Amino acid sequence: MNWSFRMLLFLSLTFSLIINAQPRRFSKKITTSSIEGQVVEQVGNMMPSKGKLPYKGRPLMTKIFIYQPLQIGQLENQNGAYCSQMNGVLVKSVLSDSTGHYHIDLKPGKYSIVVGYDNGFFIPYFSGAEGVAYLLLEIGKPQILNITVNQKASY
């Protein structure tokens, strides 16, 4: 073998090793979703009146709980949108910050969301006749849910 052929072979092999040694870039596959929002509390007389702007509420620093889907029969001592205990499977919980904002990353699926309040739980809404605050999260589709705790408000 002559010198130029050896050099060409050496350079070809070196080049192919360098190319194959480069890290492969794969697009990051999104496998989660999220829910975020703000929790506020309304207390006292919330009746609308002429010349008075509606009051959104004050930010509430509290714990937000995510459960596997709950039914009303799984609530203990329920009184309207309040109950003392949830008899279900807790998936995740997070604290809202001093401005009431929260963010939770979850796998796609169906969940129930409730708020820790006054030594129990506040249910932000009901889903049909039997469901407790259902959320349906899809891959890569974040949801915004602002929650108004109005257990101590009058209308």
N, C-alpha and C positions, 0 to 999 in steps of 0.2 A: 504494500500500500504506500502510496506516495504521501508526502507531507501535507499537501493541500486537501486531499481527501480526508485525512485524519482530522485536520483542523475543522473542516466542514462538519464531519460527524460529531466531533466534540461540541461545537457550538450548537448544533441542532439538539443534541441531548440535553445540554445545559439549559437552552431556551425552553424546551418542553418541561423540564423539571421546575423551572421558575414559574411558568404559566400554571402548572398543576398545583403548585404550592400556595398560590394566592387563595385567600379565604373566599369561599363562595358566598355570594350575597343572595339570600332568600328573602322574599317579602315576608314581613312579620304577619303571621296569621292571628287575627283577632278572635279570641275565644270567650271574651267576657262582655258584659254590659254594665251599665251603672244607673244609679238613681241619685239625684241631688235636688236640693231645694233649700227653703228657709222655713223654720218653725217660728211662729209668732203666737202670742197669747193675748186674748181679749178678755177683759174683766170689767164687770159693772154694766151700766146702762149703755147699750149699743144701739138703741133705737135711733133711727134717722130723724133728724129734725131740720127744719128750714134754716138755712144760713150756716149750718154746721157741716164741715167736711167729714166724710166717712173716715173713721179711724181704723187703720190696718191692724194695729196691735203692736205690742212690744216684743222684740226678739226674745226667744226663750232658749236658754242653754239647758239641754235635756238629753236623754238617751233615746235613740231611735232603734226599734227592734224589727228585725226581719224574721218572719216565721215561715215554715212550710204553710201552704194554704189552710186557713182556719175557718171553722164554721161557728155560728153563734152558740151552738151547744157546747163549745169548748171554752166559753167564757164563764168566769165565776163572779157572782154578785154584780151582774150587769145592771147598770142604771143609765139608760140612754146610750151616750157614746163613751161611757166610763165603765171600767170593770176592775176588780181587784186582782185578778189572776188570769193568765192564759195557760190552758192545758194543751200545749202543742209543742212542736219541735222547733227550737230556736236555731236559726241558720247563722245569723250575724247580728251584731249590734255596734253602734257608733255614737259618739257624743257630738252634738252640734256645738259650734263654737259660740263665743260671746255675742255674735251677731245673729245667731240662730241658724247659720248655714251648716249643711251636712253634705257628705258625699259617701256613697257606698258602692264598691265594685262587687258584682255578683256574676255567677254563671247564668246564662239564659234560662228562663223557666218562669213558673208561676209562684208567687209569694203573697204573704200578707204583711202589711206594714202597720205598726202601732207606735205610739209615743209614750214614754215614761212620764207619768204626771201624777202628782199628789198621792204618792205611795201606791200607785196602781198604774193603769194604762188608759190612754185616750185613743179612741178609734176614730181616725179622721173621716171615714165614710164607710158605708156598708155596700156590699156587692150583691145586689138582688135581695131576696128574702132571707137567705141563710149565710151568705159569705161575708167575711171580715176583711175589708180594705184590700182587695186583690190587686196585684201588680202582674203584668205580663211583660217580661223583659226578653228582648231579642238580641242576638249577637250584634255588637257594634252599634246599637241604637240606644244611646243614653236617654233617660227620661227625666223630666223636671217635675217635681211634685212639691209645691209649697203647701204647708199645713198650718191651718189656723185652729189653735186650741181655744175653744169657746165654752168650755164646761162651766166657767164661773161668770159668763156673760148673760145679760138679760136683753131680750128683744121685745 
